Amino acid sequence: MPEEQARILAETHTLLIEERLATRQDLKEMELRLKHDLTLLKHELTLRLGGMMAASVAVVAALVKLF
């Protein structure tokens, strides 16, 4: 293999490897984003559960009044 071709191949491999490797900083940032997303989901699920509970109490109260 000619030297120029080998150099280009090595540079290409280096770029591909660098693009796919995650640094510790990358992992830390991803961890923070995931924690934030989980907090938002927890809040949203809590609100939905509260709404469903309130609706079910209202339905039971209405049924008690009817019968």
Distance bins in CASP14 RR format, pairs under 12 A and 6 or more apart:
PFRMAT RR
TARGET T0000
AUTHOR 0000-0000-0000
RMODE 2
METHOD distances of the structure
MODEL  1
1 7 0 0 0 0 0 1 0 0 0 0 0
1 8 0 0 0 0 0 1 0 0 0 0 0
1 9 1 0 0 1 0 0 0 0 0 0 0
1 10 0 0 0 0 0 1 0 0 0 0 0
2 8 0 0 0 0 1 0 0 0 0 0 0
2 9 0 0 0 0 0 1 0 0 0 0 0
3 9 0 0 0 0 0 1 0 0 0 0 0
3 10 0 0 0 0 0 1 0 0 0 0 0
4 10 0 0 0 0 0 1 0 0 0 0 0
4 11 0 0 0 0 0 1 0 0 0 0 0
5 11 0 0 0 0 0 1 0 0 0 0 0
5 12 0 0 0 0 0 1 0 0 0 0 0
6 12 0 0 0 0 0 1 0 0 0 0 0
6 13 0 0 0 0 0 1 0 0 0 0 0
7 13 0 0 0 0 0 1 0 0 0 0 0
7 14 0 0 0 0 0 1 0 0 0 0 0
8 14 0 0 0 0 0 1 0 0 0 0 0
8 15 0 0 0 0 0 1 0 0 0 0 0
9 15 0 0 0 0 0 1 0 0 0 0 0
9 16 0 0 0 0 0 1 0 0 0 0 0
10 16 0 0 0 0 0 1 0 0 0 0 0
10 17 0 0 0 0 0 1 0 0 0 0 0
11 17 0 0 0 0 0 1 0 0 0 0 0
11 18 0 0 0 0 0 1 0 0 0 0 0
12 18 0 0 0 0 0 1 0 0 0 0 0
12 19 0 0 0 0 0 1 0 0 0 0 0
13 19 0 0 0 0 0 1 0 0 0 0 0
13 20 0 0 0 0 0 1 0 0 0 0 0
14 20 0 0 0 0 0 1 0 0 0 0 0
14 21 0 0 0 0 0 1 0 0 0 0 0
15 21 0 0 0 0 0 1 0 0 0 0 0
18 26 0 0 0 0 0 1 0 0 0 0 0
19 26 0 0 0 0 0 1 0 0 0 0 0
20 26 0 0 0 0 0 1 0 0 0 0 0
21 27 0 0 0 0 0 1 0 0 0 0 0
22 28 0 0 0 0 1 0 0 0 0 0 0
22 29 0 0 0 0 1 0 0 0 0 0 0
22 30 1 0 0 1 0 0 0 0 0 0 0
22 31 0 0 0 0 0 1 0 0 0 0 0
23 29 0 0 0 0 1 0 0 0 0 0 0
23 30 0 0 0 0 0 1 0 0 0 0 0
24 30 0 0 0 0 0 1 0 0 0 0 0
24 31 0 0 0 0 0 1 0 0 0 0 0
25 31 0 0 0 0 0 1 0 0 0 0 0
25 32 0 0 0 0 0 1 0 0 0 0 0
26 32 0 0 0 0 0 1 0 0 0 0 0
26 33 0 0 0 0 0 1 0 0 0 0 0
27 33 0 0 0 0 0 1 0 0 0 0 0
27 34 0 0 0 0 0 1 0 0 0 0 0
28 34 0 0 0 0 0 1 0 0 0 0 0
28 35 0 0 0 0 0 1 0 0 0 0 0
29 35 0 0 0 0 0 1 0 0 0 0 0
29 36 0 0 0 0 0 1 0 0 0 0 0
30 36 0 0 0 0 0 1 0 0 0 0 0
30 37 0 0 0 0 0 1 0 0 0 0 0
31 37 0 0 0 0 0 1 0 0 0 0 0
31 38 0 0 0 0 0 1 0 0 0 0 0
32 38 0 0 0 0 0 1 0 0 0 0 0
32 39 0 0 0 0 0 1 0 0 0 0 0
33 39 0 0 0 0 0 1 0 0 0 0 0
33 40 0 0 0 0 0 1 0 0 0 0 0
34 40 0 0 0 0 0 1 0 0 0 0 0
34 41 0 0 0 0 0 1 0 0 0 0 0
35 41 0 0 0 0 0 1 0 0 0 0 0
35 42 0 0 0 0 0 1 0 0 0 0 0
36 42 0 0 0 0 0 1 0 0 0 0 0
36 43 0 0 0 0 0 1 0 0 0 0 0
37 43 0 0 0 0 0 1 0 0 0 0 0
37 44 0 0 0 0 0 1 0 0 0 0 0
38 44 0 0 0 0 0 1 0 0 0 0 0
38 45 0 0 0 0 0 1 0 0 0 0 0
39 45 0 0 0 0 0 1 0 0 0 0 0
39 46 0 0 0 0 0 1 0 0 0 0 0
40 46 0 0 0 0 0 1 0 0 0 0 0
40 47 0 0 0 0 0 1 0 0 0 0 0
41 47 0 0 0 0 0 1 0 0 0 0 0
41 48 0 0 0 0 0 1 0 0 0 0 0
42 48 0 0 0 0 0 1 0 0 0 0 0
42 49 0 0 0 0 0 1 0 0 0 0 0
43 49 0 0 0 0 0 1 0 0 0 0 0
43 50 0 0 0 0 0 1 0 0 0 0 0
44 50 0 0 0 0 0 1 0 0 0 0 0
44 51 0 0 0 0 0 1 0 0 0 0 0
45 51 0 0 0 0 0 1 0 0 0 0 0
45 52 0 0 0 0 0 1 0 0 0 0 0
46 52 0 0 0 0 0 1 0 0 0 0 0
46 53 0 0 0 0 0 1 0 0 0 0 0
47 53 0 0 0 0 0 1 0 0 0 0 0
47 54 0 0 0 0 0 1 0 0 0 0 0
48 54 0 0 0 0 0 1 0 0 0 0 0
48 55 0 0 0 0 0 1 0 0 0 0 0
49 55 0 0 0 0 0 1 0 0 0 0 0
49 56 0 0 0 0 0 1 0 0 0 0 0
50 56 0 0 0 0 1 0 0 0 0 0 0
50 57 0 0 0 0 1 0 0 0 0 0 0
50 58 0 0 0 0 0 1 0 0 0 0 0
51 57 0 0 0 0 1 0 0 0 0 0 0
51 58 0 0 0 0 1 0 0 0 0 0 0
51 59 0 0 0 0 0 1 0 0 0 0 0
52 58 0 0 0 0 0 1 0 0 0 0 0
52 59 0 0 0 0 0 1 0 0 0 0 0
53 59 0 0 0 0 0 1 0 0 0 0 0
53 60 0 0 0 0 0 1 0 0 0 0 0
54 60 0 0 0 0 0 1 0 0 0 0 0
54 61 0 0 0 0 0 1 0 0 0 0 0
55 61 0 0 0 0 0 1 0 0 0 0 0
55 62 0 0 0 0 0 1 0 0 0 0 0
56 62 0 0 0 0 0 1 0 0 0 0 0
56 63 0 0 0 0 0 1 0 0 0 0 0
57 63 0 0 0 0 0 1 0 0 0 0 0
57 64 0 0 0 0 0 1 0 0 0 0 0
58 64 0 0 0 0 0 1 0 0 0 0 0
58 65 0 0 0 0 0 1 0 0 0 0 0
59 65 0 0 0 0 0 1 0 0 0 0 0
59 66 0 0 0 0 0 1 0 0 0 0 0
60 66 0 0 0 0 0 1 0 0 0 0 0
60 67 0 0 0 0 0 1 0 0 0 0 0
61 67 0 0 0 0 0 1 0 0 0 0 0
END
